[in-house]
Structures are given as structure tokens and as C-alpha cells.
Amino acid sequence: MGPMKTVMLALITGLGVFALVWWRVRIDAIKVWHGLPATFTPPDSLGKPVPFEHRHERYMKVAEVMVTLASASLVFVPSSRLSFYSHACAFALILLGLCVLYSVGFMALLTYFYERFLYDEQTYKPWKYGLLHGLGFGALFCFALAYIVLAGGVASAVIHASPFVGRPPAPFNLPFPQ
């Protein structure tokens, strides 16, 4: 498989999951709410609105952790021995890049949509609800799949006895004077 095929497959996978989740959640939200606006503060069993701030903080922390890990991986993976597996590495790097993009978009739009909702409860439409789900779950999917691919690359290296197996890496393989 050529390098562009690998990149295209990764892009189609990452963008496809985002689009599928966004479309599906939007359709379900329209059916459930009959086209009416969604809410960040659904009623509890007593009919009082459940505050969103605690959930907002948790969602932001999860997205921040994914951005941190995916960004670090974007720097680390190309300089690691996994770069010998160029197709798996390219596929994973594209997914990690999409993960960062989706996570940052999720954090920005979640806060923006919630702030708008606080001033006008009619602004949180089903397409926005679906978009946030698409970005959030798209980021999670891309992150998980990227690490599964990287784990497959490591397993393949171990199984197929890469040239490094059986002897330590170069910095530790120094000849000692006798």
C-alpha cells in the first residue's frame, strides 16, 4: 500500500466516524425532542434543573488529557523505533492529529454553546448537540484506534524479531576496553 493510500485511509476513517456520529446523534435528537432545542440542564427526579458545570469540568479535563497525550505522541512516535513501520506510524499520526483537532474543537464549542445556552435556552439545537457528540466521540475513537495501531506495530516488531531484539540499543552497546 502506498503512503498516500495509508494517509487517505486514516483520513476517511477519522472523518467518517466524526460524520457518522454527528449525523446519527442529530437524527436521534430530532426524533426524541421533535425538533425542539436540547438542554444542558435536564430536570432531575424533583423537576429541578441539574447543573452542568460539574460535567463541563469533567468533559474539559478528559479532552485536555487526550490533547496532551496525543500531542506528545505526535512528537514522540516519529523519533521512536516505530517509525520503521511507516504505514502504521503514518496511520496513527493522522488519527492522533485528528484527535487533537476534534478535542480542541470539542472544548471550544462546548464552552461556546453552553455560554450561549445560559443567555438563551433556545440556541442549543439538535445539530449542535450532534456536533459536540461527533467531536467528542470522534476524538476518543481516533485516540483509541491510533494507540491500537501503535500497539500492533510494537507487537509486530517483537514477533518478527526486529533488528534490535537480543541486543541493547546503540547507546548501551558501547565496546569496553579490555
C-alpha positions as CSV (number, residue, x, y, z in Angstrom):
1,M,0.0,0.0,0.0
2,G,1.4,3.4,-1.0
3,P,1.9,6.1,1.6
4,M,-0.9,8.2,0.2
5,K,-3.3,5.3,0.5
6,T,-2.4,5.0,4.2
7,V,-3.0,8.7,4.7
8,M,-6.3,8.6,2.8
9,L,-7.5,5.5,4.8
10,A,-6.7,7.3,8.1
11,L,-8.5,10.5,7.0
12,I,-11.5,8.6,5.7
13,T,-11.6,6.6,9.0
14,G,-11.3,9.6,11.3
15,L,-13.6,11.9,9.3
16,G,-16.1,9.1,8.7
17,V,-16.5,8.3,12.4
18,F,-17.0,12.0,13.1
19,A,-19.6,12.4,10.4
20,L,-21.4,9.2,11.3
21,V,-21.7,10.1,15.0
22,W,-22.8,13.7,14.2
23,W,-25.4,12.6,11.8
24,R,-26.8,9.7,13.9
25,V,-27.0,11.7,17.1
26,R,-28.6,14.7,15.3
27,I,-31.3,12.4,13.8
28,D,-31.9,10.8,17.2
29,A,-32.1,14.2,18.9
30,I,-34.6,15.4,16.4
31,K,-36.8,12.3,16.9
32,V,-36.6,12.5,20.7
33,W,-37.1,16.2,21.1
34,H,-39.3,16.6,18.0
35,G,-37.0,19.3,16.5
36,L,-37.1,21.4,19.7
37,P,-33.9,22.7,21.3
38,A,-31.8,20.5,23.5
39,T,-30.7,21.3,27.0
40,F,-27.6,21.3,29.1
41,T,-29.6,21.2,32.3
42,P,-32.2,18.4,32.2
43,P,-34.6,18.1,35.1
44,D,-33.8,15.7,38.0
45,S,-36.4,13.5,39.7
46,L,-37.8,16.5,41.6
47,G,-38.1,18.6,38.4
48,K,-35.2,20.9,39.3
49,P,-32.5,21.6,36.6
50,V,-29.3,19.6,37.0
51,P,-26.3,22.0,36.9
52,F,-24.0,21.4,34.0
53,E,-20.8,23.0,35.5
54,H,-19.5,19.8,37.1
55,R,-20.0,17.8,33.9
56,H,-18.5,20.6,31.9
57,E,-15.3,20.5,34.0
58,R,-15.0,16.7,33.7
59,Y,-15.5,16.8,29.9
60,M,-12.9,19.5,29.6
61,K,-10.4,17.5,31.7
62,V,-10.9,14.4,29.6
63,A,-10.3,16.4,26.4
64,E,-7.3,18.2,27.9
65,V,-5.7,14.8,28.8
66,M,-6.3,13.5,25.2
67,V,-4.8,16.6,23.7
68,T,-1.8,16.3,25.9
69,L,-1.2,12.6,25.2
70,A,-1.9,12.9,21.5
71,S,0.3,15.9,21.1
72,A,3.1,14.3,22.9
73,S,2.7,11.2,20.8
74,L,2.8,13.3,17.6
75,V,6.3,14.4,18.7
76,F,7.5,11.1,20.2
77,V,6.3,8.5,17.7
78,P,8.3,9.8,14.6
79,S,11.5,9.8,16.6
80,S,10.9,6.3,18.0
81,R,11.7,2.9,16.5
82,L,8.0,2.6,15.5
83,S,8.9,4.9,12.6
84,F,10.4,1.8,10.9
85,Y,6.8,0.8,10.4
86,S,5.9,3.7,8.2
87,H,2.4,2.8,7.2
88,A,1.3,2.0,10.8
89,C,3.1,5.1,12.0
90,A,1.5,7.4,9.4
91,F,-2.0,6.0,10.0
92,A,-1.6,6.5,13.8
93,L,-0.1,10.0,13.4
94,I,-3.1,11.1,11.2
95,L,-5.5,9.8,13.8
96,L,-3.6,11.5,16.6
97,G,-3.7,14.8,14.7
98,L,-7.5,14.4,14.2
99,C,-7.8,13.6,17.9
100,V,-6.1,16.9,18.8
101,L,-8.3,18.8,16.2
102,Y,-11.5,17.2,17.4
103,S,-10.6,17.6,21.1
104,V,-9.8,21.3,20.8
105,G,-12.9,21.9,18.7
106,F,-15.0,20.0,21.3
107,M,-13.6,22.1,24.2
108,A,-14.1,25.4,22.3
109,L,-17.6,24.6,21.1
110,L,-18.8,23.0,24.3
111,T,-17.9,26.2,26.2
112,Y,-19.3,28.5,23.5
113,F,-22.6,26.6,23.1
114,Y,-23.1,26.4,26.9
115,E,-22.4,30.1,27.3
116,R,-25.0,30.9,24.6
117,F,-27.4,28.5,26.2
118,L,-27.1,30.4,29.5
119,Y,-28.4,33.5,27.9
120,D,-30.9,31.9,25.5
121,E,-32.1,28.3,26.1
122,Q,-33.4,28.1,22.5
123,T,-30.0,28.3,20.9
124,Y,-28.9,24.7,21.7
125,K,-30.3,23.0,18.6
126,P,-30.1,19.2,17.8
127,W,-27.3,19.8,15.2
128,K,-25.2,21.4,17.9
129,Y,-25.9,18.5,20.2
130,G,-24.8,16.1,17.4
131,L,-21.8,18.2,16.6
132,L,-20.5,18.0,20.2
133,H,-21.0,14.3,20.2
134,G,-19.3,13.9,16.9
135,L,-16.3,15.9,18.0
136,G,-16.1,14.2,21.5
137,F,-16.6,10.6,20.4
138,G,-14.6,11.2,17.2
139,A,-11.6,12.3,19.3
140,L,-12.0,9.3,21.6
141,F,-12.2,6.9,18.7
142,C,-9.2,8.4,16.9
143,F,-7.2,8.3,20.1
144,A,-8.0,4.7,20.8
145,L,-7.6,3.5,17.3
146,A,-4.2,5.3,17.0
147,Y,-2.9,3.5,20.1
148,I,-4.3,0.2,19.0
149,V,-2.4,0.6,15.7
150,L,0.8,1.6,17.6
151,A,0.4,-1.4,19.9
152,G,0.1,-3.6,16.8
153,G,3.3,-2.1,15.4
154,V,5.1,-2.9,18.7
155,A,3.7,-6.4,18.7
156,S,4.8,-6.9,15.1
157,A,8.3,-5.7,16.0
158,V,8.5,-8.2,18.8
159,I,7.0,-11.1,16.9
160,H,9.1,-10.6,13.8
161,A,12.3,-10.1,15.7
162,S,13.2,-6.6,14.7
163,P,17.0,-5.9,14.4
164,F,17.0,-4.6,17.9
165,V,15.8,-7.7,19.6
166,G,18.5,-9.6,21.5
167,R,20.9,-6.7,22.0
168,P,20.5,-3.4,23.7
169,P,20.1,-0.2,21.7
170,A,23.1,1.7,20.4
171,P,23.8,4.0,23.4
172,F,24.1,0.9,25.7
173,N,26.0,-1.2,23.3
174,L,29.4,0.5,23.8
175,P,32.5,-1.5,23.5
176,F,34.6,-1.6,26.6
177,P,38.4,-1.6,26.5
178,Q,39.8,-5.0,27.6
